[in-house]
Amino acid sequence: MPGTCSTNKTPPGIPTVRLRRSEGVADRRRGIGTGDGVLSLLSVAVLDRRRGIPVDIGERTRVNDSGRTPDKGREWLDVPYSEKDAASGLGALWDPVARRWYVPEPNMPDLQRWAALPDLPDVLPGEDREFGSGLFVDLVPADCWFKNARDCLSERDWERVRRMVVGRAGHRCEVCGQTRSPAAKRWLKVHERWQFDAPACKQILRRLVCLCTMCHTATHFGRAQRFGKEHEALAHLIAVTGMSAAEADNHVRAALLLWNQRNRQRWALDLSILTAAGLEPVRPVQKAKSGSPAQGGGGRGSTGRRKYRVPQVGGSVRRREPHPR
């Protein structure tokens, strides 16, 4: 709220609901499995080859219950995605289980520019692993668009952060327990949990959390609306939290009101938990604003602001401006 600094574990103004274990998670933990998040090693290798990634499918070890795989003494590399072709051309190989590039044999000095930096600690200095737990709509103020943690780090450092967050989560969504499944177009994403200190005008990074595609879509409900996925996002929110349709509607309304309130001021990012871990922020890349849905534009050929919709119980729609993320 304006003039106060929230220290609650969930953002102020957002109704909290006890999470309900999603169907299928318990079965997988008992070893029954549904097959929706498990690909054979060969399938993973085929998918990587289709993306143009050279794969060594020699001896492999299945990922264990924690989602980790033994290193086997390999010399790992930190290769940003945009440089994968260059690394491949110099002889680097891709491990489809560890999902990481490595040096296949000794004496390959051309690959040393990507020599792996030390792994980050599983808990970043000052990080609160309990802050912002569960699934809720978490809209980013318009002033903070394109100023997130990912855009403030080099691509190489962000890959180190992503690998740590996904690894410590056991390669599962920390909300619903789903795993990565290319066949289902389900990925694991790193999402920031922010604390907003209104008097100091600071947006403070408190935690990084691993979310699956649908949990991430529901979290960024405004973005889901822009791409016509609001009904899927709302259904997922209801399924995971156990909210009724009316409760979910009130939850989205409260999030939108809070978003409008936070848009009244400008925010400065506080990335202390990253800098304390030795990560050096870089200036965010300025992205195009013209016609950008993320900036409230109407998409291709549009010059006006795009209105967003607040889903209503019974199917009615209320319109407001501008569009949230």
Buried (B, 14 or more C-beta within 10 A) or exposed (E): EEEEBBEEBBBBBBBBBEBEEBEBBEEBEEEEEEEEBBBEBEEBBBBBBEEEBBBEBEEBEEBEEEBBBEEEEBBBBBBBEEBBEBBBEBEBBBBBBBBBBBBBEEEEEEBEEBEBEEEBEEBBEBBBBEBBBBBBBBBBBBBBBBBBBBBBBEBBBBBBBBBBBBBBBBBBBBBBBBBBBBEBEBBBBBBBBBBBBBEEEBBBBBBBBBBBBBBBBBBBBBBBBBEEBBEBBBBBBBBBBBBEBEBBBBBBBBBBEBBBBBBEEEBEBBBBBBBEBEBEBEEBEEEEEEBBBBBBBBEEEEEEEBBBBBBEEEEEEEEEEBBBB
